[in-house]
Amino acid sequence: MISQFATQFITLEEYLKWALSEGCRVQTGFSAGPDGMMEFTVVTAKSGRYAVIHDLSPGEAIPAAAYAQYDRRLGLESPFGKTKQ
C-alpha cells in the first residue's frame, strides 16, 4: 500500500505500481553495452511524456530526488515524499 505520509525512500516497485494506477504504461527491457547487459524500464504517461529508469531492481530504494525527476519527466505528481493534506 502506498503511504500517504512523507518518506525519504520508496522502492522502484512502489513507484511503478503508482504509475500504473495513474494510467501509465511500463515496459522493461535489456540493452547490450560495452560493460555488458543493462536492464531498463520505460514509463510512459498518457500524455506521451516518458521517463527511462535504468540500473534499478524492483525492490531497490530510490531517493526522493530521483522520483521527483521521474514525476517532472512524466508531467505527473506522485504522492511520495509529500505530507497528507
Rosetta blueprint (number, residue, H / E / L):
1 M L
2 I L
3 S L
4 Q L
5 F L
6 A L
7 T L
8 Q L
9 F E
10 I E
11 T E
12 L H
13 E H
14 E H
15 Y H
16 L H
17 K H
18 W H
19 A H
20 L H
21 S H
22 E L
23 G L
24 C L
25 R E
26 V E
27 Q E
28 T E
29 G E
30 F E
31 S E
32 A E
33 G E
34 P L
35 D L
36 G E
37 M E
38 M E
39 E E
40 F E
41 T E
42 V E
43 V E
44 T E
45 A L
46 K L
47 S L
48 G L
49 R L
50 Y E
51 A E
52 V E
53 I E
54 H E
55 D L
56 L L
57 S L
58 P L
59 G L
60 E L
61 A E
62 I E
63 P E
64 A H
65 A H
66 A H
67 Y H
68 A H
69 Q H
70 Y H
71 D H
72 R H
73 R H
74 L H
75 G L
76 L L
77 E L
78 S L
79 P L
80 F L
81 G L
82 K L
83 T L
84 K L
85 Q L
